[in-house]
Amino acid sequence: QVQLVESGGGSVQAGGSLSLSCAASTDTMWLMAWYRQAPGKEREFVSGITNAGVATYADSVKGRFTISADNAKKTSYLQMNSLKPEDTGMYYCKYKNPSGDYWGQGTQVTVSS
């Protein structure tokens, strides 16, 4: 069982920045990703990164968010710049390996206009 510990998040005004991190209790890095869920909406993909450093982004965050990973620390980071009110939601970290998907507990991001 892989456990994920998220940190970061908080409240910021539009145009501001926040950083999230997610540490996995695993010996091997595979794929880590970030999802978010706004009230009343389904959870959606935000960004992901493979252990080879290949990153993908949702169109809505391209150019504003940057994902990175420290394989030695088994930690991924999500730097969020130029935040918009529509970025508000609970952000979840996901770790994926051949055994399955593991989710963090979520961290709240609130962007006010």
C-alpha positions in Angstrom: 0.0 0.0 0.0 1.4 3.4 -1.1 0.6 6.4 1.1 0.6 9.9 -0.2 1.2 13.0 1.9 0.2 16.3 0.3 1.1 19.7 1.4 0.7 23.2 0.2 -2.5 24.8 -1.0 -4.3 27.6 0.7 -6.1 30.8 -0.3 -4.8 33.4 -2.7 -6.1 36.2 -4.8 -6.4 35.9 -8.6 -3.1 36.3 -10.3 -1.2 34.8 -7.3 0.8 31.6 -7.0 0.7 28.5 -4.9 2.8 25.4 -4.7 1.7 21.9 -3.9 3.8 18.9 -3.0 3.1 15.2 -2.7 5.4 12.6 -1.1 4.9 8.9 -1.8 5.8 6.1 0.6 7.3 4.0 -2.1 10.7 2.7 -3.2 10.2 3.3 -6.9 8.8 6.2 -8.8 6.3 5.5 -11.5 3.7 8.1 -12.5 2.5 10.9 -10.4 -0.4 13.2 -11.2 -2.6 16.0 -9.9 -6.3 16.1 -10.2 -8.8 18.7 -8.9 -12.4 18.7 -8.0 -14.6 21.8 -7.7 -17.8 21.8 -5.7 -20.5 20.1 -7.7 -18.2 19.0 -10.4 -16.4 15.8 -11.3 -12.7 15.3 -10.5 -10.6 16.4 -13.5 -7.0 15.8 -14.5 -4.6 18.7 -14.0 -1.1 17.5 -14.7 1.0 14.3 -14.6 4.7 13.4 -14.8 6.4 10.1 -15.5 9.5 8.8 -13.8 11.3 9.8 -17.0 10.2 13.4 -16.5 7.6 13.5 -19.3 5.0 16.0 -18.2 1.4 16.5 -19.5 -1.1 19.2 -18.7 -4.7 19.9 -19.0 -5.3 22.7 -21.6 -6.8 24.9 -18.9 -3.5 25.1 -17.0 -0.9 25.0 -19.7 1.5 27.8 -19.5 0.5 28.6 -15.9 1.2 25.3 -14.0 4.4 23.4 -13.8 4.8 19.9 -12.6 8.1 18.5 -11.5 9.4 15.5 -9.5 12.3 14.5 -7.3 12.7 10.8 -7.9 15.1 10.4 -5.0 12.6 11.9 -2.6 9.6 10.2 -4.3 7.9 13.6 -4.4 6.1 15.6 -7.0 5.5 19.3 -7.0 2.9 21.4 -8.7 3.8 25.1 -9.1 0.7 27.1 -9.9 1.1 30.6 -11.2 -1.4 33.2 -12.5 -4.2 31.5 -10.6 -7.8 32.1 -11.6 -11.0 31.7 -9.5 -11.8 28.8 -11.7 -8.8 27.0 -10.4 -10.5 26.7 -7.0 -11.1 23.2 -5.7 -9.7 20.3 -3.8 -6.5 19.1 -5.3 -5.6 15.4 -5.1 -2.3 13.7 -5.8 -2.3 10.3 -7.5 0.5 7.8 -7.7 0.2 5.1 -10.3 2.3 1.9 -10.5 1.6 -1.6 -11.9 -0.3 -2.5 -8.7 -2.8 0.3 -9.1 -3.7 3.8 -8.3 -3.2 5.5 -5.0 -4.7 8.8 -3.9 -3.8 11.5 -1.4 -6.3 13.0 1.0 -6.5 16.3 -1.0 -5.6 19.8 -0.2 -7.8 22.8 -0.8 -6.9 25.6 -3.2 -9.1 28.7 -3.1 -8.6 31.6 -5.5 -10.6 34.8 -4.9 -11.3 37.4 -7.5 
